Amino acid sequence: MSSLFDPFNSETLKLKNKIVMAPMTRSRATAEHVPTGIMATYYGQRSGAGLIITEGTSPSPNGVGYARIPGLYTAAHAKAWKAVTEEVHKEEVKIFVQLMHTGRVSHPDNMPEGSEILAPSAKAPANTEMYTDANGNQPIPTPKAMTSEDIEHTINEFVTAAKLAVEAGFDGIELHSANGYLLEQFINPGSNERTDQYGGSNENRARFVLEVAKRTAEAIAEEKVGIRLSPGGAFNDVNPFDGQEEAFTYLASELGKLGLAYLHLVDHSSMGTPEVPGSLKEKIRDAFGGTIIISGGYDKERAEKDLADGLGHLVAFGRPFLANPDLPKRLKEDAALNEPDFGTFYSPGAKGYTDYPALA
């Protein structure tokens, strides 16, 4: 029977085990969104995983959204990220950078001068505030509805970031099309009220995501591009919608035709959002037809069961990796897990970041 600890080999991925470190925002970059040396230590400590997916990293000055998240839109960003990739590659682990354009989930206090908040439609998330280092929590302004020129420019930014990722030594990129950020804002009719070729029907609302996936795959090779989806995730005022089963099944089918490295399917119900129905997970898996990473509140027992049942090929673990740099070893040995310090999830410095003890 397939185990979490067995190697994984597919046409697009070869990993030392089936354990994935999920992307998690930690806000340890500089105010200018440049990765820091402590980030290399952090990811290097967690290189027992078969695949590491980094925290959300903006491909554009317009997409940084949060305070101190990293970027990947300049040569300086790529140079700083290289320290991270070199560190984790010492342990024969693969690392993909998650490209996260936050779209309307942003605030000017967190953004570089001259940038602007963009979204499919001029509709702010009504129930979401943004933390800023300068002024604390702030209401989110109404974004600018993207013009056709904005859309083309943003696609090109994703392409540039993908190329910079390869220069920085990443094994690939993950497109963050979940959690209510820009790519998912196009998919969801609650945030996309457009009437042009990027709005209305399922096919039109999927168009931007598919164009970004296709163009980045053409730029760096399809086996170096993955994507993350969270149907019904209900984060950042992007909620479940009528017809979402058909919308996500269509999207998964079209993504599958691109030959991507994987589809990362997230169920955030462990964090209080509606559960993604098992039938929808299976339809997305079958429609995509390639490697599936399953994610969402997993422990060892449930991970092994879902692998055995064929729900996915790889399992991503999130919060357990925060406090347990040697999580794969602990899982294999059924060792006790450290508890994370929630108060240091997004604060600068080593505390609650690189100071968790590993097993002797």
C-alpha positions, 0 to 999 in steps of 0.5 A, a space after each residue: 500500500 502506498 505510504 506518505 513516506 514512499 517516493 513519488 514519481 510521475 511524468 511531472 514530479 519526482 519526490 523523495 516522499 509524498 509529504 508537501 509543506 503547504 504555503 503559509 504566509 509568515 511576513 518575514 520579508 523586508 518592508 520592500 518585500 525582499 526575502 531575508 536570510 532568516 527565511 533560508 534558515 526556516 525553509 532549510 529546517 523543513 527540508 524533510 518534505 518531498 516538496 516545499 511550496 513557499 508562502 504567497 509571493 507577489 509577482 507584481 507591485 500591485 499584488 503584494 497586499 500584506 505587510 512584509 510578504 515577499 515579492 518576485 518581480 525584480 532581480 533583487 528579489 530573485 537574488 535574495 530567493 536564491 539563498 532559500 533554494 540553495 539551502 533546501 536543495 542540499 536535502 534533495 527536496 523540491 521547492 516551488 514558489 507560490 505566486 500570489 497576486 492579492 488583487 483587491 485584498 490590499 491596502 496602499 499602506 502595504 504597497 510600493 509607491 506608484 502601485 494600484 489595487 486592481 480587481 476584476 470589478 470595482 467591488 471591495 471585500 465588504 467584510 475584510 480589513 487589512 493589517 498595516 504596519 503603519 496604521 494597524 487594521 484598515 478598511 480595504 479601498 474599492 479597487 480599480 476594475 481592470 482594463 484589457 490593458 491591465 489584464 495583459 500587463 498582469 499576465 505578463 507580470 506572472 510570466 516575468 515572475 515565473 522566469 525569475 523563479 527559475 533564475 532563483 533556482 526554484 523547481 517551479 511555481 504554484 499559481 495561487 487561485 484560491 483564498 479570495 485572491 486575484 485569480 479566484 476573484 475572476 472565477 467567482 461571480 461574487 467578485 467578478 461582475 464583468 460583462 466582457 470576455 472575462 465575465 459572465 459564463 463559467 468559461 469566461 470567468 475561467 479565462 484569466 486563470 487559464 491564460 495565466 497558466 498557459 502563458 507561464 507554462 509556455 515560458 518555463 515548461 508545463 512541468 514547472 507550473 502547479 495551481 492551487 484551487 479552493 472551491 467554496 473556500 469563503 476567504 476574503 469575501 469570496 464565497 460558495 456560489 450557485 453552479 460552482 461544481 460545474 465551474 470548477 470541473 470545467 476549470 480543472 478539465 481545461 487546466 488538465 489539458 495544459 499538462 501542469 505539474 499538479 493541482 493543489 486542492 484545498 478544503 479549508 473546512 478545518 478552519 471553519 469554512 464550508 466543507 468541499 463535497 467529496 463528490 466535487 473533489 472527485 470530479 476535479 481530480 478526474 477532470 484534471 487527470 494529473 497529479 493532485 495534492 490534497 490539503 486541509 487539516 490533515 493528520 497522519 491517519 487521514 492522510 494515509 487513508 485518503 492516499 489509499 482511497 485515491 483521493 490524491 497523490 500527495 498530501 500537504 500539511 500546513 500548521 503542523 510544519 510551523 512548530 515542527 521543522 522535522 515534521 516528516 520524521 515525527 510523523 514517521 516515528 509517531 512522535 509528539 508534535 510541538 504546538 505553534 505559537 499563534 502570536 508569532 505567525 506574522 511577526 518579524 524575527 526568529 521567535 516562533 519561526 526558526 526556534 522550534 526544537 527538532 527531535 534529538 
